[in-house]
Every structure is written in structure tokens, then in C-alpha cells.
Amino acid sequence: MTTFVDRVELHAAAGNGGHGCASVHREKFKPLGGPDGGNGGRGGDVILVVDQDVTTLLDYHHSPHRKATNGQPGAGDNRSGKDGQDLVLPVPDGTVVLDKEGNVLADLVGQGTTFVAGQGGRGGLGNAALASARRKAPGFALLGVPGEERDVVLELKTVADVALVGYPSAGKSSLISVLSAAKPKIADYPFTTLVPNLGVVTAGSTVYTVADVPGLIPGASQGRGLGLEFLRHVERCSVLVHVLDTATLESDRDPVSDLDVIEAELREYGAGLENRPRIVVLNKIDVPDGQDLADLVRPDLEERGYRVFEVSAVAHKGLKELSFGLAELVGAARAAKPKEEATRIVIRPKAVDDSGFTVKREEDGIYRVRGEKPERWIRQTDFNNDEAVGYLADRLSRLGVEDELMKAGARNGDGVAIGPEENAVVFDWEPTMMAGAEMLGRRGEDHRLEAPRPAAQRRRDREAERDEAQREYDDFNPF
């Protein structure tokens, strides 16, 4: 039997970026032909996409851990690694993506709408991409960046034009079965409907969808019964239909009191439901006492401002009038909605005075450096390679980390941590006052590859060094 699941926790893990390759081209009579290590491939993303053929989150209830593939490492002869394959996860229309704290990250409505739940890690540069005029033969490459791992909550809110609400066994499932081609389970005991049912209704030139929301009871907005599980399926509906039972066998109930109870629950739940247009359907008038009770309560309901329809789902009475009445309200609601604007790409360049990192002294005396670039750079560094560590020092110095540490009061030998507390690289700071490459000579340079340089060449090399410094500062990011 198919199970309906409308709320799950998904553990999304994007693919890791592939490592760059450190390689030197070699051939006969040319043992040192220059660096030729390729770049690592990008890790695959985890992407949520709306699919109209998917109606439940059941797959993610059974398999909540999803991971995209990793990028492949680079290789010699300038061969870049293959990118990881994106993992595309289909979700129902109306899925809301939240973080663990309940903050909304995305509201996925409409076929093909996407959201990247996990960003794949970028691949590391090979030593061919790191070569420059002052660094002719780097003996290192950058490591790939780990993919993003994130826990998100997927919550389904039914997308429908009309919501049928009312007590259990009020006849909502029977009504939707005769208005549309939907075939919900129907029986004469409470809580027959355990999942929302959707049906498509055609009235003249108007086509709209109707949702049969499982029965509500007093206290539903506070979580009693299955109230909170299903009230969220009413949020997106444009029109609310109160289905009232005129043939109930319970002596302490009548249509007017049922309406008051459901209205109180909708008002308590909030979410803007108090402003939705409403109509009242008095159901089961095929029963003699049902017709009498409908005649009795109708004037009271109309006096309250409700538009009232008397129907019988069993005898198919009053259905045409109801379907066209709903079509009129749905058409008015659609016309009142603002037209959706085309998707716009908004580019927000960073402020000119934004350093991209922060330095803060903590209570234990550690100076903690936080920022997207420094934290990514340390993840890309092979700390077993002294040349790679020197390259990291050059990058941090050009970014201004060393200057900010001095302004914050750091002294030689003080502890410096780059990254969050649970995953930081900690080292004793030794100020250099200048970039490591300038102090130690051209880092990564192999003099066997170098010939005497004329003055014009030296001038071009200095210009190339300035260009490379600017390029490394920007980190291949135009913003």
C-alpha cells in the first residue's frame, strides 16, 4: 500500500572537488619540460527539482542520506579531472525547504523549479595552472575543496485552488469523488481519510484543483489528532469550502456549531487563512432529516454572509451549481493575484572596503581568522609540502591577514586559528612583514629551466608578477 509522507529530514552531501596534480613534462632529451599537472574536477551538486509526477516525499523518508559524486583528480600531460555528476532529487510541487532551525530556505512551486541543497566543492589547481613568471616549476598542487554537507527539512504543502475542510465523515471525500475523477477511500467511520486527496474539476472554461483535507477536530491547531499535519495543506488554497454534515448522528453536534469550531481552528492556526474567501456546503440532503436541518440553518448562515450550497454527493444533487460557484471564486482569486515577474539575476558586488575576512582575539588568547577565502585556502593546502605552505603564506599576506593580525595585537609565537572552532587549522604565528616568495626567493623556481634574461624580459616578468599577484588576490573571482 502506498504511504503518504509530507515531512522528512534530508541529509544532503555534495561531491568533493578532485585534487590538482603536480607533474613535470618529460620526454627524450628534455627531462624537465615544464609543469603539466592538470586541475581536479568539480564535485557534483545536490539539486532539488519540482516534478509533477511526484506526489509524496516517501523516497526520502526511507533513504534520507543522499550524496553526489566526487570530482576526479587531475593528471599529468595537462589532463583535467572529470567533474562529479550532479544528483538531481525530484520533489512534489509545493515543497518547502527549511533549515534545522525552521528558517525557510526555498519555496518550490511550479514544474522545474530548482534549489541547490548542497554545493559541490571546487577542484584544486594543478601545478601547470600555478606556474608563473616567478614560479616556473611549482612542485605542488592545490587540493580539492570538500563538498557542502547540509541537513534540511522538506515539508510538503498541497498546491490546490480549493480546500474542503470540515469534521471527519462530513462527506468531503465523497464530494471530491463526484466533482472530479479522484477516487479516495470512503467509509462511514471517522478518519477514513488519512492523506490529502487532489482532484481536478472542469466547470465551463475554468479548470481548477480541489484538495480534500483530512477531517479536523477541536484542538487541531494545537496538534490534537492529525491537525497540524494537515492544516499546512490548506495554506496555499485560494478558496475554503466548509463541508457541513446535515445528517450527523451525534446529538451534541449541528452544522452551525461545526462551522464555529472549524473557523476557530483556522483562525488559531493563522497563516492568512482568515482572509480567504469561503463558502458553505450543506451535505447529505438526500437524507430526509438532512434536508430539514439544511432548511433550518441556511438562513442563519446566509445572515453571517456565507454563500450556501445544498448538495448530496450520493444523489448527485446540487453539484453543477457548486462546481460553477467554485469556478467563479477561483477565477476571481486568480485575477487578483499579481502577475509573476520573470526571473531576474541580481549581481551584488562586494564593497570596495570589504576585506573578506575577520580577525578576532578570543578569551583563550587565540586569534581566530574567519572568511570564505582563508578557510577555503587552508582546505586546499597540502601541509606535508613546504612549498605549498609557503604559497598559502603568500596568499594570506597579499589578502592582508598578516596586517590585520598585527593591528589586533598579535605577537610572534601567538596562536592563530583559521576556520570554525570545530574544524580549524591552528599554528604559531611568525610575522614575516613581507610575502614569503620575496623573502625566500622565487618559490617553486627551478633554475635549470631558466636562461639569462635580457632587460626587456626582466621588465615583462615584473609586469607579469604584478598581474599574477592581482589575479591571486581576486582568486579568479570577478567580484
C-alpha positions as CSV (number, residue, x, y, z in Angstrom):
1,M,0.0,0.0,0.0
2,T,1.3,3.5,-0.9
3,T,2.3,5.6,2.1
4,F,1.9,9.4,2.1
5,V,4.8,11.3,3.6
6,D,4.8,15.1,3.7
7,R,7.6,15.9,6.0
8,V,11.1,14.5,6.1
9,E,14.7,15.4,7.1
10,L,17.2,15.1,4.2
11,H,20.9,14.8,4.7
12,A,22.5,16.2,1.5
13,A,26.2,15.8,0.8
14,A,27.6,17.4,-2.3
15,G,30.7,15.8,-4.0
16,N,34.2,16.7,-3.1
17,G,36.4,18.5,-5.6
18,G,39.2,16.5,-7.1
19,H,42.9,17.2,-6.2
20,G,45.1,19.0,-8.6
21,C,48.1,17.2,-10.0
22,A,51.8,18.1,-9.5
23,S,53.6,16.8,-12.6
24,V,56.6,17.8,-14.8
25,H,56.6,17.0,-18.5
26,R,59.4,14.7,-19.5
27,E,60.5,13.4,-22.9
28,K,63.6,12.2,-24.5
29,F,66.4,14.8,-24.4
30,K,64.1,17.1,-22.4
31,P,63.8,15.7,-18.9
32,L,62.4,19.0,-17.5
33,G,59.9,20.2,-20.0
34,G,57.9,22.3,-17.5
35,P,54.9,21.7,-15.3
36,D,52.0,19.8,-16.8
37,G,49.7,18.8,-13.9
38,G,46.0,19.1,-14.7
39,N,43.3,20.6,-12.5
40,G,40.9,18.5,-10.4
41,G,37.2,18.1,-11.4
42,R,34.4,19.9,-9.6
43,G,32.3,17.9,-7.2
44,G,28.6,17.3,-8.1
45,D,25.8,19.4,-6.6
46,V,22.7,18.1,-4.8
47,I,19.8,19.7,-6.6
48,L,16.1,19.6,-5.6
49,V,13.7,20.0,-8.6
50,V,9.9,20.1,-8.8
51,D,8.5,17.1,-10.7
52,Q,4.7,17.0,-11.3
53,D,4.8,13.2,-11.3
54,V,6.0,13.1,-7.7
55,T,3.3,13.5,-5.0
56,T,5.0,12.4,-1.8
57,L,8.3,12.5,0.0
58,L,8.2,8.8,0.7
59,D,11.6,8.1,-1.1
60,Y,13.4,10.5,1.2
61,H,11.7,9.0,4.3
62,H,13.2,5.6,3.5
63,S,16.6,6.9,2.2
64,P,17.3,10.3,3.8
65,H,21.1,10.3,3.1
66,R,21.9,11.4,-0.4
67,K,25.4,12.2,-1.8
68,A,26.6,13.4,-5.2
69,T,29.7,12.0,-6.8
70,N,33.2,13.4,-6.3
71,G,35.3,15.2,-8.9
72,Q,38.2,13.2,-10.3
73,P,41.8,14.3,-9.6
74,G,43.9,15.9,-12.3
75,A,46.7,14.0,-14.1
76,G,49.9,14.7,-16.0
77,D,50.1,15.9,-19.6
78,N,47.6,18.8,-18.6
79,R,44.7,16.4,-18.2
80,S,41.9,17.8,-16.0
81,G,39.9,15.5,-13.8
82,K,36.3,14.7,-14.7
83,D,33.6,16.7,-12.9
84,G,31.3,14.9,-10.5
85,Q,27.8,14.2,-11.6
86,D,25.1,16.4,-10.1
87,L,22.5,14.5,-8.0
88,V,19.0,15.6,-9.0
89,L,16.3,14.8,-6.5
90,P,12.6,15.2,-7.7
91,V,10.2,16.6,-5.1
92,P,6.5,17.4,-5.2
93,D,5.1,20.7,-6.3
94,G,4.7,22.8,-3.2
95,T,7.7,21.6,-1.2
96,V,9.1,24.0,1.3
97,V,12.8,23.7,2.2
98,L,13.8,24.7,5.8
99,D,17.0,24.5,7.8
100,K,17.2,22.7,11.2
101,E,16.1,25.9,13.0
102,G,12.9,26.2,10.9
103,N,14.1,29.1,8.6
104,V,12.7,28.9,5.1
105,L,15.4,28.4,2.5
106,A,13.2,27.9,-0.6
107,D,9.6,27.5,-1.6
108,L,9.5,25.2,-4.6
109,V,6.3,25.9,-6.6
110,G,6.0,25.2,-10.3
111,Q,7.3,22.5,-12.6
112,G,11.1,22.6,-12.9
113,T,11.7,24.9,-10.0
114,T,15.1,24.1,-8.5
115,F,17.1,24.6,-5.3
116,V,20.8,23.6,-4.7
117,A,20.7,21.9,-1.4
118,G,24.4,21.1,-1.4
119,Q,27.1,22.9,-3.4
120,G,29.9,20.7,-4.9
121,G,33.4,21.5,-3.9
122,R,35.7,23.2,-6.5
123,G,38.6,21.2,-7.9
124,G,42.2,22.0,-6.9
125,L,44.5,23.7,-9.4
126,G,47.3,21.6,-10.9
127,N,50.9,22.9,-10.9
128,A,50.5,23.9,-14.6
129,A,47.9,26.5,-13.6
130,L,50.0,27.7,-10.7
131,A,53.1,28.3,-12.9
132,S,54.0,32.0,-13.5
133,A,57.0,34.2,-14.4
134,R,58.4,34.0,-10.9
135,R,57.2,30.4,-10.2
136,K,58.4,28.5,-13.2
137,A,58.0,24.9,-11.9
138,P,55.7,24.6,-8.8
139,G,56.4,21.4,-7.0
140,F,52.9,21.3,-5.5
141,A,49.2,21.5,-6.5
142,L,46.1,22.6,-4.6
143,L,43.8,20.1,-3.0
144,G,40.1,19.8,-3.9
145,V,37.6,21.5,-1.6
146,P,35.2,19.2,0.3
147,G,31.6,19.4,-0.9
148,E,28.9,21.1,1.2
149,E,27.0,19.0,3.7
150,R,23.7,20.2,4.9
151,D,20.7,18.8,6.8
152,V,17.4,20.3,5.5
153,V,13.8,19.6,6.3
154,L,11.4,19.1,3.4
155,E,7.8,20.0,4.1
156,L,5.0,19.5,1.6
157,K,2.2,22.0,1.3
158,T,-0.5,20.9,-1.2
159,V,-0.9,23.2,-4.2
160,A,-4.7,23.5,-4.9
161,D,-7.2,26.2,-5.7
162,V,-9.9,24.9,-3.3
163,A,-9.7,23.2,0.1
164,L,-12.5,21.2,1.5
165,V,-12.5,21.4,5.3
166,G,-14.7,20.0,8.0
167,Y,-15.3,17.4,10.6
168,P,-14.4,13.7,9.9
169,S,-17.1,11.9,7.9
170,A,-18.7,15.2,6.8
171,G,-18.6,13.8,3.2
172,K,-15.5,15.6,1.8
173,S,-14.1,12.5,0.2
174,S,-17.5,11.7,-1.3
175,L,-17.8,15.2,-2.6
176,I,-14.4,15.3,-4.3
177,S,-15.1,11.9,-5.8
178,V,-18.2,13.1,-7.7
179,L,-16.8,16.6,-8.6
180,S,-13.7,15.1,-10.1
181,A,-12.1,11.8,-11.2
182,A,-10.4,11.3,-7.8
183,K,-11.1,8.0,-6.1
184,P,-10.3,8.4,-2.4
185,K,-11.1,5.8,0.1
186,I,-14.6,6.3,1.6
187,A,-16.2,4.7,4.6
188,D,-18.7,5.7,7.3
189,Y,-16.3,5.9,10.2
190,P,-14.2,8.9,11.4
191,F,-10.7,9.5,9.9
192,T,-11.2,7.4,6.8
193,T,-9.1,10.0,5.0
194,L,-5.6,9.8,6.3
195,V,-3.9,11.8,3.5
196,P,-4.9,14.8,1.4
197,N,-6.6,13.9,-1.9
198,L,-6.4,16.0,-5.0
199,G,-9.0,16.2,-7.8
200,V,-9.2,18.3,-11.0
201,V,-12.6,19.9,-11.7
202,T,-13.8,21.4,-15.1
203,A,-16.6,23.9,-14.9
204,G,-17.1,25.6,-18.3
205,S,-13.9,27.1,-19.4
206,T,-12.4,27.0,-15.9
207,V,-10.2,24.1,-14.7
208,Y,-9.2,24.1,-11.1
209,T,-8.0,21.7,-8.4
210,V,-9.7,20.7,-5.2
211,A,-8.0,19.3,-2.1
212,D,-9.8,17.0,0.3
213,V,-8.1,17.9,3.6
214,P,-8.4,15.2,6.3
215,G,-11.0,15.9,9.0
216,L,-10.3,18.5,11.6
217,I,-11.4,18.3,15.3
218,P,-11.3,20.8,18.2
219,G,-7.7,21.4,19.2
220,A,-6.3,20.6,15.7
221,S,-4.4,23.9,15.5
222,Q,-2.6,22.9,18.8
223,G,-1.6,19.5,17.4
224,R,-4.5,17.4,18.6
225,G,-5.3,14.5,16.3
226,L,-3.6,15.0,12.9
227,G,-4.5,18.7,12.8
228,L,-1.1,20.3,12.4
229,E,0.0,17.6,9.9
230,F,-2.8,18.6,7.5
231,L,-3.6,22.3,8.3
232,R,-0.5,23.3,6.3
233,H,-2.0,21.8,3.2
234,V,-4.7,24.5,3.4
235,E,-2.2,27.4,3.3
236,R,-1.8,27.6,-0.5
237,C,-5.5,27.2,-1.3
238,S,-7.3,30.3,-2.7
239,V,-10.9,29.2,-1.6
240,L,-12.1,27.4,1.5
241,V,-15.2,25.3,1.5
242,H,-16.8,24.3,4.7
243,V,-18.4,20.9,4.2
244,L,-21.1,20.5,7.0
245,D,-22.9,17.3,7.8
246,T,-26.7,17.7,8.0
247,A,-27.2,14.1,8.9
248,T,-24.8,13.6,11.8
249,L,-25.8,11.0,14.4
250,E,-24.0,12.8,17.2
251,S,-26.5,14.6,19.4
252,D,-24.1,17.3,20.6
253,R,-23.3,18.5,17.0
254,D,-25.1,20.6,14.4
255,P,-23.9,22.4,11.2
256,V,-23.6,25.8,12.8
257,S,-21.5,24.6,15.8
258,D,-19.3,22.5,13.5
259,L,-18.7,25.7,11.4
260,D,-17.8,27.7,14.5
261,V,-15.3,25.0,15.7
262,I,-13.5,24.8,12.3
263,E,-13.4,28.5,12.0
264,A,-11.8,28.8,15.4
265,E,-9.1,26.3,14.5
266,L,-8.4,28.1,11.2
267,R,-8.2,31.4,13.0
268,E,-5.8,29.9,15.6
269,Y,-3.6,28.4,13.0
270,G,-3.2,31.7,11.2
271,A,-1.1,31.8,8.0
272,G,-3.5,34.3,6.5
273,L,-6.4,31.8,6.3
274,E,-8.8,34.3,7.9
275,N,-8.8,36.4,4.7
276,R,-9.6,33.6,2.2
277,P,-13.0,33.6,0.5
278,R,-15.3,30.9,2.0
279,I,-18.5,29.1,1.0
280,V,-20.6,26.6,2.9
281,V,-21.8,23.3,1.6
282,L,-24.6,21.6,3.4
283,N,-24.1,17.9,2.5
284,K,-26.3,14.8,2.7
285,I,-29.6,16.5,1.9
286,D,-30.7,13.2,0.4
287,V,-31.4,12.1,3.9
288,P,-34.9,13.3,5.0
289,D,-33.8,14.8,8.3
290,G,-30.7,16.3,6.4
291,Q,-32.9,18.4,4.1
292,D,-35.0,19.6,7.1
293,L,-31.9,20.6,9.0
294,A,-30.4,22.3,5.9
295,D,-33.6,24.4,5.6
296,L,-33.4,25.3,9.2
297,V,-29.8,26.5,9.4
298,R,-29.4,28.1,5.9
299,P,-31.0,31.5,6.9
300,D,-28.6,31.7,9.8
301,L,-25.6,31.0,7.7
302,E,-26.6,33.4,5.0
303,E,-27.2,36.1,7.6
304,R,-23.5,35.6,8.6
305,G,-22.5,36.4,5.0
306,Y,-21.8,32.9,3.7
307,R,-22.8,31.7,0.3
308,V,-24.6,28.4,0.9
309,F,-24.9,25.4,-1.4
310,E,-27.1,22.4,-0.6
311,V,-25.8,19.2,-2.1
312,S,-25.9,15.4,-2.0
313,A,-22.8,13.6,-3.1
314,V,-24.7,10.3,-3.1
315,A,-27.7,11.5,-5.1
316,H,-25.6,13.9,-7.2
317,K,-27.8,16.9,-6.2
318,G,-26.6,20.5,-6.4
319,L,-23.2,19.5,-7.8
320,K,-23.3,21.6,-11.0
321,E,-24.2,24.8,-9.1
322,L,-21.4,24.1,-6.7
323,S,-18.8,23.5,-9.3
324,F,-19.6,26.7,-11.2
325,G,-19.8,28.7,-8.0
326,L,-16.3,27.5,-7.1
327,A,-15.1,28.3,-10.6
328,E,-16.3,31.9,-10.2
329,L,-14.4,32.3,-6.9
330,V,-11.3,30.6,-8.3
331,G,-11.3,32.9,-11.3
332,A,-11.7,36.0,-9.1
333,A,-8.8,34.8,-6.9
334,R,-6.6,34.2,-9.9
335,A,-7.3,37.6,-11.4
336,A,-6.5,39.3,-8.1
337,K,-3.1,37.7,-7.9
338,P,-0.2,39.8,-9.1
339,K,1.5,38.5,-12.3
340,E,4.7,36.7,-11.6
341,E,7.7,38.6,-12.9
342,A,10.4,37.0,-15.0
343,T,13.4,35.7,-13.1
344,R,16.0,38.4,-12.6
345,I,19.6,37.8,-11.9
346,V,20.8,40.3,-9.2
347,I,24.5,40.9,-9.0
348,R,25.7,42.3,-5.7
349,P,29.4,43.2,-5.9
350,K,31.3,43.4,-2.7
351,A,32.0,46.8,-1.2
352,V,35.4,48.2,-2.0
353,D,36.4,48.2,1.6
354,D,35.3,44.6,2.3
355,S,38.4,42.6,3.2
356,G,36.5,39.3,3.0
357,F,37.7,38.1,6.4
358,T,37.7,39.0,10.1
359,V,40.3,38.6,12.9
360,K,39.1,38.3,16.5
361,R,41.0,37.7,19.7
362,E,39.3,35.0,21.8
363,E,39.3,34.6,25.6
364,D,42.0,31.9,25.5
365,G,44.4,34.2,23.6
366,I,43.9,32.6,20.2
367,Y,43.4,34.9,17.2
368,R,40.7,33.4,15.0
369,V,40.6,34.3,11.3
370,R,37.2,33.7,9.6
371,G,36.4,34.3,6.0
372,E,35.4,32.4,2.9
373,K,38.8,32.8,1.1
374,P,41.2,32.0,4.0
375,E,39.1,29.0,5.1
376,R,39.0,27.6,1.6
377,W,42.7,28.2,1.0
378,I,43.7,26.1,4.1
379,R,41.5,23.3,2.9
380,Q,43.3,23.4,-0.5
381,T,46.8,23.3,1.1
382,D,48.8,20.1,1.4
383,F,50.6,20.8,4.8
384,N,53.1,18.0,4.1
385,N,54.6,20.1,1.3
386,D,56.7,23.1,2.5
387,E,56.3,24.8,-0.9
388,A,52.5,24.6,-0.7
389,V,52.6,26.0,2.8
390,G,54.8,28.9,1.6
391,Y,52.3,29.5,-1.2
392,L,49.5,29.7,1.4
393,A,51.6,32.2,3.4
394,D,52.0,34.4,0.3
395,R,48.2,34.3,-0.4
396,L,47.3,35.2,3.2
397,S,49.8,38.0,3.2
398,R,48.5,39.5,0.0
399,L,45.0,39.3,1.3
400,G,46.0,41.4,4.3
401,V,45.6,38.8,7.1
402,E,49.1,39.4,8.5
403,D,48.5,43.2,8.7
404,E,45.1,42.6,10.5
405,L,46.8,40.3,12.9
406,M,49.3,42.9,13.8
407,K,46.6,45.5,14.2
408,A,44.7,43.1,16.5
409,G,47.8,42.9,18.8
410,A,49.2,39.5,17.7
411,R,52.9,38.9,18.5
412,N,55.5,36.4,17.4
413,G,54.5,33.0,18.8
414,D,50.8,33.7,19.4
415,G,48.3,31.1,18.4
416,V,46.3,31.7,15.2
417,A,43.4,29.6,14.1
418,I,41.8,29.8,10.7
419,G,38.3,28.4,10.4
420,P,35.5,27.5,12.8
421,E,36.3,26.1,16.2
422,E,35.3,22.5,15.3
423,N,37.4,22.4,12.1
424,A,40.2,24.9,12.3
425,V,43.9,24.9,11.4
426,V,46.0,26.2,14.4
427,F,49.6,27.4,14.2
428,D,52.0,29.7,16.0
429,W,52.3,32.9,14.2
430,E,55.7,34.1,12.9
431,P,55.3,37.6,11.2
432,T,57.3,37.9,8.0
433,M,56.4,41.6,7.3
434,M,56.5,40.6,3.6
435,A,55.4,37.8,1.3
436,G,57.2,34.6,1.6
437,A,58.2,34.4,-2.0
438,E,60.0,37.7,-1.8
439,M,61.9,36.7,1.3
440,L,62.9,33.2,0.2
441,G,63.5,33.9,-3.5
442,R,61.2,32.7,-6.2
443,R,59.3,29.9,-4.5
444,G,59.0,26.9,-6.8
445,E,61.5,28.1,-9.3
446,D,63.8,25.5,-10.9
447,H,67.0,27.3,-12.2
448,R,67.7,24.5,-14.7
449,L,64.6,25.9,-16.6
450,E,65.9,29.4,-16.6
451,A,68.2,31.1,-19.1
452,P,69.8,34.6,-18.7
453,R,67.2,37.2,-19.1
454,P,67.6,40.5,-21.0
455,A,66.4,43.7,-19.5
456,A,63.2,43.8,-21.6
457,Q,62.4,40.3,-20.5
458,R,63.0,41.1,-16.8
459,R,60.6,44.1,-17.2
460,R,57.9,41.9,-18.7
461,D,58.4,39.4,-15.9
462,R,57.9,42.1,-13.3
463,E,54.7,43.1,-15.0
464,A,53.6,39.5,-15.1
465,E,54.4,39.2,-11.4
466,R,52.1,42.2,-10.6
467,D,49.4,40.7,-12.8
468,E,49.6,37.4,-11.1
469,A,49.5,39.0,-7.6
470,Q,46.3,40.8,-8.6
471,R,44.9,37.5,-10.0
472,E,45.7,35.5,-6.9
473,Y,44.1,38.2,-4.8
474,D,40.9,38.1,-6.8
475,D,41.2,34.3,-6.7
476,F,39.7,34.0,-10.1
477,N,36.6,35.8,-8.8
478,P,35.5,38.9,-10.7
479,F,33.8,40.1,-7.5
